[in-house]
Amino acid sequence: MKINRFFALAAIALLVVGAMGVISAKALARTNSAPAAQTQNCDQQDDEAVEEQDAPDTDNIEEQCGDQNGPDEPEAGAAEAGEAEDAETAPAGTPAITPEHAQAIAMAAHPGTVIQTELDDENGQLVYSVEFEGGVDVKVDAITGQVLGVETDQD
């Protein structure tokens, strides 16, 4: 009688484990089939994207197609010139003043001979760095034209 009870309990345990296995397999099959539905929508979204190029970027992962974890593509102009690394470090935006105007503002703040003027992105702000002889560097805001500071190369 004890043996019959043992077999009955073993049979019940096998039924429970088997039912759990079937439920797990169905759940796995549902998760594996979900991306296939998304790829069908990607073709349609690509056609719509061509028509609506001026539409704002929603940054909604359900609306994006392709590999979202891959590296971003460099800008077309930088890739053609072979300057993909410089494209990442190039300042964003358009300065409101010209480099010549920035030099004139810097020379008013520090008279001298200008060696070099370059546009930099310092903490998200467009700044002209006007370098003078003697190691003096005057920072001019590229949008407002204000002198942000004067730096010397003294150690």
RODO-2510 file (C-alpha; in nm, 4 decimals, decimal comma):
residues 155
     n   res          X          Y          Z
     1     m     0,0000     0,0000     0,0000
     2     k     0,2877     0,2328     0,0713
     3     i     0,4249     0,1563    -0,2742
     4     n     0,0941     0,2483    -0,4414
     5     r     0,0905     0,5788    -0,2539
     6     f     0,4485     0,6476    -0,3655
     7     f     0,3608     0,5835    -0,7322
     8     a     0,0517     0,8033    -0,7052
     9     l     0,2544     1,0935    -0,5635
    10     a     0,5249     1,0462    -0,8301
    11     a     0,2601     1,0502    -1,1046
    12     i     0,1079     1,3724    -0,9649
    13     a     0,4526     1,5345    -0,9478
    14     l     0,5217     1,4388    -1,3100
    15     l     0,1909     1,5911    -1,4209
    16     v     0,2646     1,9173    -1,2388
    17     v     0,6184     1,9428    -1,3805
    18     g     0,4916     1,8582    -1,7283
    19     a     0,2204     2,1254    -1,7088
    20     m     0,4793     2,3822    -1,6016
    21     g     0,6981     2,2821    -1,8958
    22     v     0,4128     2,3281    -2,1433
    23     i     0,3268     2,6722    -2,0001
    24     s     0,6942     2,7783    -2,0186
    25     a     0,7244     2,6599    -2,3788
    26     k     0,4144     2,8597    -2,4815
    27     a     0,5446     3,1727    -2,3096
    28     l     0,8823     3,1339    -2,4819
    29     a     0,7145     3,0873    -2,8185
    30     r     0,5200     3,4138    -2,7688
    31     t     0,8324     3,6153    -2,6850
    32     n     1,0234     3,4754    -2,9832
    33     s     0,7450     3,5603    -3,2276
    34     a     0,7053     3,9285    -3,1161
    35     p     1,0100     4,0726    -3,3040
    36     a     0,8852     3,9242    -3,6318
    37     a     0,5804     4,1526    -3,6126
    38     q     0,8089     4,4530    -3,5601
    39     t     1,0163     4,3802    -3,8711
    40     q     0,7004     4,3842    -4,0824
    41     n     0,6274     4,7372    -3,9573
    42     c     0,9843     4,8531    -4,0294
    43     d     0,9341     4,8318    -4,4039
    44     q     0,6203     5,0403    -4,3775
    45     q     0,7942     5,2921    -4,1462
    46     d     1,0859     5,3286    -4,3885
    47     d     0,8418     5,4301    -4,6632
    48     e     0,6701     5,6763    -4,4287
    49     a     1,0049     5,8190    -4,3167
    50     v     1,0900     5,9117    -4,6742
    51     e     0,7614     6,0983    -4,7049
    52     e     0,7856     6,2706    -4,3629
    53     q     1,1481     6,3849    -4,3374
    54     d     1,0500     6,6999    -4,1467
    55     a     0,8666     6,5054    -3,8732
    56     p     1,0184     6,5311    -3,5225
    57     d     1,2167     6,2406    -3,3801
    58     t     1,0024     6,0618    -3,1228
    59     d     1,2805     5,8530    -2,9656
    60     n     1,0239     5,5806    -2,9155
    61     i     1,1956     5,2424    -2,9369
    62     e     0,8783     5,0737    -3,0654
    63     e     0,8834     5,3073    -3,3666
    64     q     1,2498     5,2576    -3,4540
    65     c     1,3795     4,9881    -3,6861
    66     g     1,7122     4,8133    -3,7060
    67     d     1,9859     4,7579    -3,4497
    68     q     1,9434     5,0192    -3,1759
    69     n     2,2597     4,9101    -2,9930
    70     g     2,4956     4,9525    -3,2892
    71     p     2,7305     5,2480    -3,3276
    72     d     2,5899     5,5687    -3,4704
    73     e     2,6846     5,6452    -3,8283
    74     p     2,9196     5,9425    -3,8730
    75     e     2,7911     6,2436    -4,0622
    76     a     2,8105     6,2103    -4,4412
    77     g     3,0451     6,5084    -4,4894
    78     a     3,2847     6,3869    -4,2211
    79     a     3,2865     6,0315    -4,3561
    80     e     3,3689     6,1498    -4,7072
    81     a     3,6542     6,3645    -4,5823
    82     g     3,7845     6,0855    -4,3578
    83     e     3,7259     6,2944    -4,0469
    84     a     3,4869     6,0704    -3,8522
    85     e     3,6684     6,1349    -3,5236
    86     d     3,6713     6,5130    -3,5782
    87     a     3,2959     6,5086    -3,6463
    88     e     3,2358     6,3882    -3,2908
    89     t     3,4488     6,6642    -3,1385
    90     a     3,3336     6,9443    -3,3699
    91     p     3,1268     7,2113    -3,1973
    92     a     2,7538     7,1924    -3,2487
    93     g     2,5551     7,4898    -3,3715
    94     t     2,6305     7,7953    -3,5763
    95     p     2,8254     8,0880    -3,4300
    96     a     2,6607     8,4299    -3,4497
    97     i     2,9911     8,6161    -3,4960
    98     t     3,2744     8,5583    -3,7406
    99     p     3,6295     8,4603    -3,6398
   100     e     3,7472     8,8062    -3,7490
   101     h     3,4905     8,9725    -3,5231
   102     a     3,6009     8,7468    -3,2345
   103     q     3,9639     8,8528    -3,2972
   104     a     3,8646     9,2205    -3,2825
   105     i     3,6799     9,1659    -2,9530
   106     a     3,9753     8,9726    -2,8091
   107     m     4,2223     9,2421    -2,9185
   108     a     4,0120     9,5015    -2,7358
   109     a     4,0419     9,2932    -2,4183
   110     h     4,4126     9,2103    -2,4683
   111     p     4,6203     9,4055    -2,7208
   112     g     4,8791     9,2009    -2,9080
   113     t     4,9499     8,9868    -3,2113
   114     v     4,6996     8,7080    -3,2825
   115     i     4,8568     8,3713    -3,3627
   116     q     4,5471     8,1549    -3,4075
   117     t     4,1674     8,1675    -3,3736
   118     e     3,9615     7,8512    -3,3481
   119     l     3,6039     7,7597    -3,2631
   120     d     3,5681     7,5265    -2,9631
   121     d     3,2856     7,3612    -2,7755
   122     e     3,3465     7,4107    -2,4059
   123     n     3,0848     7,2409    -2,1892
   124     g     2,8220     7,2756    -2,4611
   125     q     2,8961     7,6445    -2,5282
   126     l     3,0441     7,7685    -2,8565
   127     v     3,3584     7,9667    -2,7801
   128     y     3,6274     8,1237    -2,9976
   129     s     3,9764     8,0706    -2,8533
   130     v     4,1950     8,3573    -2,9716
   131     e     4,5617     8,2788    -2,9045
   132     f     4,8100     8,5666    -2,8760
   133     e     5,1901     8,5761    -2,8750
   134     g     5,3231     8,5208    -2,5257
   135     g     5,0853     8,2352    -2,4443
   136     v     4,7734     8,4415    -2,3755
   137     d     4,4416     8,2848    -2,4762
   138     v     4,1240     8,4968    -2,4802
   139     k     3,7899     8,3116    -2,4792
   140     v     3,5079     8,4892    -2,6680
   141     d     3,1477     8,3633    -2,6657
   142     a     3,0646     8,2770    -3,0296
   143     i     2,6966     8,3639    -2,9848
   144     t     2,6996     8,6859    -2,7785
   145     g     3,0527     8,8158    -2,8469
   146     q     3,1279     8,8599    -2,4754
   147     v     3,4791     8,7981    -2,3418
   148     l     3,4504     8,4950    -2,1139
   149     g     3,8036     8,5017    -1,9809
   150     v     4,1725     8,5502    -2,0377
   151     e     4,4078     8,2580    -1,9767
   152     t     4,7888     8,2606    -1,9654
   153     d     5,0165     7,9620    -2,0226
   154     q     5,2199     8,0215    -1,7073
   155     d     5,2889     7,7071    -1,5015
***
